[in-house]
Amino acid sequence: MIGRRFNEMFQDRDELAQRTGWSRQEIDTIDVYEGSKVVYSFPNRSEVRDALPPGIRDLEFQACGDYDLAHCCPILTFRKA
């Protein structure tokens, strides 16, 4: 599904590479997932908080890294009460 949508949105991968500064090799990694039965889930911060058991305190989402979209992939830290 995602691969199909990606290909619909970015039919010219060379243009995408030029526009974003990403290499074609990086862009073409999307093809690895074609036909895969693997499903990924990306809960938002609120959903993560809601899934934690009682007794969690000092919950923090800490930025990690300086790559594109690093702000979307923080490290979760917390203490057990």
PyMOL commands that set and color helices and strands:
alter all, ss='L'
color gray80, all
select helices_A, chain A and resi 2-9+13-20+24-33+45-51+70-72
alter helices_A, ss='H'
color red, helices_A
select strands_A, chain A and resi 56-62+75-80
alter strands_A, ss='S'
color yellow, strands_A
deselect
rebuild
show_as cartoon
